[in-house]
């Protein structure tokens, strides 16, 4: 969990804090584990919670791959385009380029990591480019 606060996590997920808390409690009951240790100002995964989150992320990625494969059978272009771009390109040139790309390929998900050129180069070289989903940038 990147957000260490239930309210902020709920906001990011476009749901309410009580709804997210309820669902997390249901998961804890279903699996018979504690997912989080709740502190005064933040929450942290338990080892079991971390394992569950990693599995959920893996299954989410597998489901998306399956959807992409099924769409490709139908002849549509689907998938994910990951970009590592410098802050200058991101700020000035990229919005128009991505707008045009999205019009041509509306079913391709865009994931973008923007940073200074040196950091992007190092990340690409190490094959560990982090990325951020940027749906509202088009």
N, C-alpha and C positions, 0 to 999 in steps of 0.2 A: 504494500500500500504506500503510495507516494504521499498521500495526504495523511498527516498524523493526527487528524482531528475529524471526528465523525461528521460534524456539521459541514466542514469544507469538502469532505469526501462525498457527502450527500448532494451538495450543491454541484459538484463536478459531474455527478451521475444523473443530474436533473431529477432528483427525488427529494423527499423530505427527510429530515434527520430521524423522526420517529419511524418512518417506513424502512429506512436502512437499518436502524437498530433492531427492529422487529425481524427483518430478514436474516440478519446476522445471528440473532438469538435462535431462530429456526434452524439455521445451519449447525450451530453449536449443539442443539438438541438432537438433530438428525445424526450427526457423526459422533456424538457423545464426547466432545472435546471442547476445550476453550480455544477460541481463535485468537483472541486478543487479551492483553493485559491492559486494563484501563487505568491510566494515571489521572492526575488532576487536570493536566493540560493537553495530554496527548495519549495516543494508544500505540501499542507495539504488538507485533505478531508474536504469538507463542511459537515454539518449533513446529507444533502440529498445524498451526494456522499458516505458517510460511509454506509448509508442504502442501497444504490444501490450495493456497493461492497459486503456487507454481503449477500445480496440476490443472487448476481452472484456466490459467493462462495458456497452457499447452493445449488443452482441449478447445479453447476458443480459437486458437491459431489453426488447429486441425479442421475445425468446422468451417472456417473461412476458406481454407484450401479446398475443401470439398465443394463449397459453393462456387468457387472460381472454376474448378474442373468441370462441374456440371454446366456452368454458363458457357465455357469454351466449347463444349460439345454442341451447343446451340449456335456457335459461330460468333458469339459476342466477345469483345475484348474486356477482360476483367483482370484484377490483380492489384498489385501494390507497387507504387513507384516511390522509392526512398531517395531522398536528396540530401546531400550535405553541402551547404552553400555558405559563402561568406556573408557577413552582415550587410555589406554594401550592396551586393547583388540582391539579397533578400529584401532590402528596403526599397530599392529603386526599380529593378528590372523584373524580378520574379513574379510579382502579382499579375502583371499583364500576360506573362508567359504561361503561368498556371491557369489563368482564366481561359486562354485560348485552348490549352491542353484539355482542360475539363470539359469544354464545349465539344471537343472531338471525341473524348473518351470519358463519358460521365460515370462509367462503372469502375474506373480505376481509382483506388484509394491513394491519396497522397500523404506521405509522411516526410516531414522536413525537419532537419536539424540545422539551425543557423548559429554560427559562431565566427570568431576571427579565422582568417585563412590558415594560419599556422595550426590552430587546434583542429580544424576540419581535415587538413592534410594528415596530421598525426593519427586522427581517428580512422581515416580511410586506410592509411598504411597498416594500422594494427587490425584492420577489419572489424572494428568495434564501434562503428558509427551509431551513436545513440540517435533517436529520432523522436520527434514530437508530431502528433497528428495535428494538422492545421485545417480543419474543415471550414472555418469561417473566413479564410483568407482569400477566397476566390471572389 
